Amino acid sequence: MTIADISRDEADALAWIDTLGPVLLERTLAWSAINSGSFNLAGLDHMAELIGGEMDRLGGTIELRDPAPFAYPDARGDLQPVQHGRNLHFRRDAAGAANRVLLVGHMDTVFGVDHPFQSPDWIDERTVRGPGVADMKGGIVVMLTAIEALSQTSLAERLGIEVIVNADEEVSSVGSEPLLAEVAQRCTVGLAYEPSATPEGVLAGARKGCANFAAAITGRAAHAGRNPQDGRNAIVAAAELAGRIAALTGARPDLTANPARIDGGGPENIVPDRAVLRFNVRLADPADQPWLLETLNRLVAEIAARHDVEIILHGGVQRPPKPMDAHQQRLFDLVRDCGAALDLDIAWQATGGACDGNNLAAHGLAVVDTLGVRGGAIHSDREFMIVDSLVERAKLSALLLMRLARMDESFSAPRGE
């Protein structure tokens, strides 16, 4: 078989997708109009119900899985429970299949219920603007359409399928990571439906890892005029720690550190006794993770001692780096060849962004994680989707699934590589 040889099953499935443009668009626009911000639990449950309804046609089992418990410091540094939405899990087995594919998407968006960006509208005849149209309600539509296309063929019996649509990807998947890890152990390939890295359709290749931290600082309050020497200023300690963390940028190749926010303080006549510094670190090399944690712990200890304050560091590396190694390249080559069969020129580029694809790669899977629609300006009220890409990307994923089903060999790599 050459990659250009499209079988009768494949041709029929692709022709079926060609008829679906208006249906896929209508579904995406309807879902965009439902607020499902990461902490809108009612909106997330509504989206899970609608997506589960679409999954009903696919012939597997569907369940809602509760998120793992999670707590994070509030503005005073006290740990508070954070409630995330439930995660949708679909499974369809195929006895004796060489590969089992895990397809992932997220139903949450970055737009809360109080954000003014709540409904879609048209930019021009081929481009629609709306919350989540690209990131990633359009991607979920693409994913489910590709699975349904596969399901109509005899090849469906040759490929195991699992799907996770989680409710907290935009806040680092801390509640859904145990489910991602559990399912990844049964699978050989990971496909994620983030929008393409560029509106032209370039895919993300290597991805930096992402680490989020909160340093909770406790000092001692005192009168700023009568006895400031008795105080221990938590804001000053936080500011020095922020500067030291910012200086880590470039300490390792392609590593960047971003102090993002300091909470704390109060009236001007009180030495502040509480502060919380929140910061993000991006790292390109998995080997830099131990160095980062050791360095941060050393900085925390030094500044705590110098200012006579207590500092507790919360957080860690939520998404490990995803390098473009030979295991990943093999799957990218297959996607590129499927694109060529559809007259699509598939390319990829490295990115500093992170997503669930990082987590799946860290669990040993070959992963392509930008198989969703073409669009852009995500995480802003200018987010847009190129309408034709719904059908285009559904065909690409459908052909990819069918090619994986036709394989007699596995994409498995030794766990831990």
C-alpha positions in Angstrom: 0.0 0.0 0.0 1.2 3.5 -0.8 -0.2 6.4 1.1 -1.9 7.7 -2.1 -3.9 4.5 -2.4 -7.3 5.5 -1.0 -9.5 2.4 -0.4 -13.2 2.2 -1.2 -14.0 2.5 2.5 -11.8 5.5 2.8 -13.2 7.2 -0.3 -16.8 6.7 0.9 -16.1 8.0 4.3 -14.4 11.1 3.0 -17.2 11.7 0.5 -19.7 11.5 3.4 -17.8 14.2 5.3 -17.9 16.5 2.3 -21.7 16.6 2.7 -21.6 17.8 6.3 -20.4 21.4 6.1 -23.6 23.1 7.2 -24.3 20.6 10.0 -20.8 20.9 11.4 -21.0 24.7 11.3 -24.4 24.8 13.0 -23.2 22.5 15.8 -20.1 24.6 16.4 -22.0 27.9 16.5 -24.6 26.4 18.9 -21.8 25.1 21.2 -20.0 28.5 21.0 -23.1 30.2 22.4 -23.0 28.1 25.6 -20.7 29.5 28.2 -18.4 26.8 29.5 -15.7 28.8 31.2 -13.4 26.6 33.3 -15.3 27.4 36.5 -18.9 27.5 35.2 -19.8 24.0 36.4 -23.4 24.3 35.1 -22.2 25.3 31.6 -19.7 22.5 31.6 -22.3 19.9 32.5 -24.5 21.3 29.7 -21.7 20.9 27.2 -20.9 17.3 28.5 -24.6 16.4 27.9 -24.5 17.7 24.4 -21.2 16.1 23.5 -22.3 12.8 25.1 -25.4 12.9 22.9 -23.2 13.1 19.8 -21.1 10.2 21.1 -24.2 8.0 21.4 -24.0 7.3 17.7 -20.5 5.9 18.0 -21.3 2.6 19.6 -19.1 2.6 22.7 -19.5 3.2 26.4 -19.8 6.8 27.8 -19.2 7.9 31.4 -18.7 11.1 33.3 -15.7 11.0 35.6 -15.3 13.2 38.6 -12.2 15.4 38.8 -9.4 14.8 41.2 -9.5 17.0 44.2 -7.3 20.1 44.0 -6.5 23.1 46.3 -4.5 26.3 45.7 -3.6 29.3 47.7 -6.0 32.2 47.9 -4.9 35.9 48.0 -3.8 35.4 51.7 -1.9 32.3 50.9 -4.4 29.9 52.6 -5.1 26.7 50.7 -8.7 26.6 49.3 -10.4 23.8 47.4 -10.9 24.4 43.7 -13.9 22.7 42.1 -13.5 21.6 38.5 -16.0 20.1 36.1 -16.6 16.5 35.3 -14.8 14.8 32.5 -16.4 12.9 29.6 -14.9 9.5 28.8 -15.8 7.4 25.7 -14.4 3.9 25.0 -14.9 1.5 22.1 -12.7 -1.7 22.0 -11.5 -3.6 19.0 -10.3 -7.1 19.7 -6.8 -7.8 18.3 -6.2 -4.3 17.0 -2.6 -3.3 16.7 -3.3 0.3 17.9 -5.6 2.0 20.3 -6.0 5.7 19.8 -6.7 8.3 22.5 -8.4 11.4 21.2 -8.6 14.3 23.5 -10.4 17.6 23.6 -11.6 20.1 26.2 -15.0 21.6 26.7 -13.9 24.5 28.8 -13.0 28.0 27.5 -11.1 30.9 29.0 -14.3 33.1 29.0 -16.1 33.2 32.3 -19.8 33.9 32.7 -19.1 37.6 33.4 -16.9 38.0 30.2 -18.5 40.2 27.5 -17.6 37.7 24.8 -20.5 35.2 24.8 -21.8 34.6 21.3 -20.6 34.0 17.8 -20.9 36.4 14.8 -19.6 36.6 11.3 -16.4 38.4 10.2 -16.9 37.6 6.6 -18.5 34.8 4.5 -15.7 32.3 5.4 -14.7 33.3 8.9 -16.7 33.2 12.1 -15.8 34.8 15.4 -16.9 33.4 18.7 -15.9 32.1 22.1 -14.4 28.6 21.7 -15.0 28.3 18.0 -11.4 27.4 17.5 -10.3 26.6 21.0 -11.8 24.1 20.9 -15.5 23.5 20.3 -14.8 23.4 16.6 -12.0 20.9 17.3 -14.4 18.6 19.2 -16.8 18.7 16.3 -13.9 17.7 14.0 -12.9 14.9 16.3 -16.3 13.3 16.7 -17.0 13.6 12.9 -13.8 11.7 12.2 -14.7 8.9 14.6 -18.2 8.7 13.1 -16.7 8.5 9.6 -14.4 5.6 10.7 -17.4 3.9 12.4 -19.2 3.6 9.1 -16.4 1.5 7.6 -15.2 -2.1 8.2 -11.9 -0.6 9.4 -13.6 0.4 12.7 -13.1 -3.2 13.9 -9.4 -2.8 13.5 -8.8 0.2 15.8 -9.5 0.7 19.5 -10.8 4.2 20.3 -10.9 6.1 23.6 -11.9 9.8 23.9 -11.5 12.2 26.8 -13.2 15.6 26.7 -12.0 17.3 29.9 -13.4 20.3 31.7 -10.2 21.9 32.9 -7.6 22.0 30.2 -7.5 25.8 30.2 -6.4 25.7 33.9 -3.7 23.0 33.4 -5.8 19.8 33.6 -5.1 19.4 37.3 -8.4 17.7 37.8 -8.3 15.5 34.7 -4.7 14.5 34.6 -5.2 11.2 36.6 -7.8 10.2 33.9 -5.5 11.2 31.1 -2.7 9.1 32.7 -5.0 6.1 33.3 -6.3 6.0 29.7 -2.9 6.8 28.1 -1.5 3.6 29.6 -3.9 1.5 27.4 -3.2 3.5 24.2 -0.5 3.7 21.5 -1.3 7.0 19.8 -2.6 10.4 21.1 -4.5 12.9 19.0 -5.5 16.3 20.4 -7.8 18.8 18.8 -6.3 22.2 19.6 -6.5 24.6 16.7 -3.7 24.7 14.2 -0.7 26.7 15.2 -1.3 29.2 12.4 -4.5 30.1 10.4 -2.7 28.5 7.4 -2.9 25.1 9.1 0.7 24.7 10.4 0.7 22.2 13.2 2.6 22.5 16.5 5.5 20.1 16.8 7.8 20.3 19.8 6.1 22.1 22.7 7.7 23.7 25.8 6.7 22.4 29.2 4.6 24.6 31.5 4.9 25.1 35.3 2.7 27.2 37.5 3.6 28.1 41.0 2.3 30.2 44.0 4.7 31.2 46.7 2.7 32.0 49.9 4.7 34.3 52.2 4.0 35.0 55.8 5.7 37.8 57.6 4.8 39.8 60.7 2.5 42.9 60.9 3.6 46.0 62.7 2.9 49.8 62.8 4.6 51.4 59.8 5.5 54.5 61.9 5.9 53.5 65.5 7.8 50.1 65.2 8.4 49.1 61.6 11.5 47.3 62.8 9.3 44.7 64.5 7.6 43.9 61.2 8.6 41.4 58.6 7.4 42.8 55.2 5.9 40.0 53.1 5.5 42.3 50.0 9.2 43.2 50.0 10.1 39.5 50.2 7.7 38.7 47.4 9.2 41.5 45.2 12.7 40.2 45.7 11.6 36.7 44.9 9.9 37.9 41.8 13.1 39.6 40.6 15.2 36.5 41.3 12.7 34.3 39.4 12.6 36.7 36.4 16.4 36.5 36.2 16.1 32.7 35.6 15.1 33.4 32.0 17.9 32.1 29.8 19.6 30.2 32.6 18.7 27.1 30.6 18.3 27.0 26.8 14.9 28.4 25.9 13.7 28.6 29.5 11.6 31.6 30.4 10.2 32.7 33.7 7.3 35.1 34.2 6.3 36.6 37.6 2.7 37.3 36.9 1.0 38.6 40.1 1.6 39.6 43.7 -1.4 39.5 46.0 -1.2 41.0 49.5 -0.7 44.1 51.5 -3.3 46.6 52.9 -3.3 50.0 54.6 -0.2 52.1 54.0 0.4 52.3 57.8 0.8 48.6 58.3 3.8 46.4 57.5 2.2 43.7 55.4 2.4 40.2 56.8 0.9 38.3 53.9 1.7 38.0 50.2 1.4 35.5 47.4 3.6 35.6 44.3 2.2 33.7 41.3 4.6 32.8 38.4 4.9 30.7 35.3 8.0 28.9 33.9 8.3 27.5 30.4 11.1 24.9 29.7 12.1 23.1 26.6 14.2 20.2 27.9 12.7 17.5 30.2 16.1 17.2 31.9 15.7 20.8 33.2 12.7 19.9 35.4 14.9 18.7 38.4 17.1 21.7 38.0 14.2 24.1 38.1 12.7 22.6 41.3 16.0 22.6 43.0 16.7 26.2 42.0 13.3 27.4 43.1 13.6 25.7 46.5 17.1 27.3 47.0 15.8 30.8 46.1 12.8 30.4 48.5 15.1 29.3 51.3 17.6 32.1 50.8 14.9 34.9 50.7 12.9 33.4 53.6 16.1 33.5 55.7 17.1 37.0 54.6 13.7 38.6 55.3 12.9 36.3 58.3 9.6 35.2 56.7 8.0 31.9 56.0 7.6 30.9 52.3 5.7 27.9 51.2 5.9 27.0 47.5 2.9 25.4 45.9 2.6 24.1 42.3 4.9 22.3 39.9 5.3 21.2 36.3 1.8 20.5 35.2 2.8 19.9 31.5 6.2 18.4 30.8 8.1 19.4 27.7 7.3 17.5 24.5 10.4 17.3 22.3 10.2 16.3 18.7 11.9 12.9 18.9 11.9 10.0 16.5 8.7 8.6 18.2 6.8 11.8 17.6 8.3 12.3 14.1 6.9 8.9 12.9 3.3 10.0 13.6 3.9 13.5 12.2 5.1 11.8 9.0 1.9 9.8 8.8 -0.2 12.9 9.2 1.8 14.7 6.6 1.3 11.8 4.2 -2.5 11.7 4.9 -2.5 15.4 4.1 -0.8 14.9 0.8 -3.4 12.3 -0.1 -6.0 15.1 0.4 -3.9 17.8 -1.4 -3.1 19.5 1.9 0.5 20.7 2.6 1.1 19.7 6.3 3.9 21.4 8.1 4.7 22.0 11.7 6.7 24.3 14.0 7.9 24.4 17.6 5.8 26.4 20.1 6.1 27.7 23.6 2.5 26.9 24.2 1.5 23.8 26.2 -1.6 21.6 26.1 -2.8 18.0 27.0 -0.6 16.8 24.2 2.4 17.4 26.5 0.8 15.2 29.1 0.1 12.4 26.6 3.6 12.4 25.3 5.0 12.3 28.8 3.0 9.1 29.3 4.7 7.5 26.3 2.4 8.2 23.4 3.2 9.5 19.9 1.1 12.6 19.8 -0.1 15.2 17.3 -2.0 17.8 19.2 -3.2 20.5 16.7 -5.6 18.5 14.6 -8.5 20.9 15.2 -9.8 23.7 13.0 -7.8 26.5 11.4 -8.3 29.8 13.2 -6.6 32.2 15.5 -6.6 35.0 18.1 -7.5 32.4 20.7 -7.9 33.5 24.4 -9.2 36.8 23.2 -12.5 38.3 22.1 -11.1 38.2 18.5 -11.0 34.4 18.4 -12.0 33.1 15.0 -12.4 30.0 12.9 -12.1 29.5 9.2 -15.4 27.7 8.4 -14.1 25.4 5.5 -11.6 23.9 7.9 -14.3 22.0 9.7 -14.7 19.6 6.8 -11.1 19.8 5.8 -9.8 18.8 9.2 -12.5 16.2 9.8 -11.3 14.5 6.6 -7.7 14.7 7.6 -8.4 13.0 11.0 -10.8 10.5 9.4 -8.1 9.4 7.0 -5.5 9.3 9.7 -7.7 7.0 11.8 -8.4 4.8 8.9 -4.7 4.5 8.1 -3.9 3.6 11.7 -6.6 0.9 11.5 -5.0 -0.5 8.3 -1.7 -0.9 10.1 -0.5 -4.3 11.4 2.2 -2.7 13.6 1.9 -0.7 16.8 3.1 2.8 17.5 4.0 1.8 21.0 7.3 3.0 22.4 8.8 1.7 25.7 7.1 3.5 28.5 9.4 6.2 30.0 11.3 6.9 26.7 
